[in-house]
Amino acid sequence: MTISVSDKIPNATVMMATEEGPNQVQTSDVLGGGKVALFSLPGAFTPTCSAKHLPGFVTKADAFKAKGVDKIVCMSVNDAFVMNAWAKDQNAGGVVEMLADGNGDFARALGLTMDGTGFGMGERAQRFSMVIEDGVVTHLNIEEPGAFDVSSAEYMLEQL
């Protein structure tokens, strides 16, 4: 079952990419307090994700803060080392928190996985975005396969 607006975020163990290395965290701790802009993408270093998705949130971080967002979190089914390297490559450090859902446990708990085996990627998280306030989903934007519209930073800013 797919998560919906007004649902509480499920708890899962994931890894947070940090300068010191991988740090095991609970999604309830990362996403459970304050106002969080969470976006998910199929994979770090992939074309749309690197050219548009993550950069949009990095460049518009101040606009999110001005609209009351406490933190911006990027989630992908990649390991924490890849997410940390991608954050460095995209100058996202200190701006966007990188959540590594390496086993896809959180994506499955949300009901937002996709089959990327045709591209050699295995099971991945769908491209989506959501606003979470104190652990409850207030806005949910799920992309159609291959699309990049409703999960963009620009679209989310219009919702806030």
C-alpha positions, 0 to 999 in steps of 0.5 A: 500500500502506498503512503498517502497524505495524512499518514505517519512516516513509517520507521525504517533503519537507513544510513545517513551519508556524513563526512565521517562516513555512514551513520545508521539512523531511523527515519523517524528521527530524521523525518519525524520532527519539524517541517521536512522537504523529502525528495526521492530519486532512482539513483545518485549520479544518474542524468536527470537526478544530477542535472536537475533534481538535486541541483534544484534543491541545492540552489533553492534551499534558501527559498525552502527555509524562507517558507518554514522548511527546517531541512531538505532530505534527499533519499535514494536506494544507494549506499551511504558512500555513493550518497556522500560522494554525490553530495560532494560532487553536487555541492550539497553538503550542509544544504541537503541531507543525504539519506541512503536507503541501500536495501530499499527498506524505506522505499518499500515501507512507503510503497514507492518502489520501482523495478529498474532491472531493465536498466541494471539497477534492481529495485529502486525508489520511485521519483517523488517528493513530499512535505512532512510535518512532525512525522505526518505527510502533508503533501505527496507528489509521485512522478509518472514513470520517466517524468520529472515534474511534480517532484522538482524543487520549483513544484514543491515551493509552489505548494508551500 
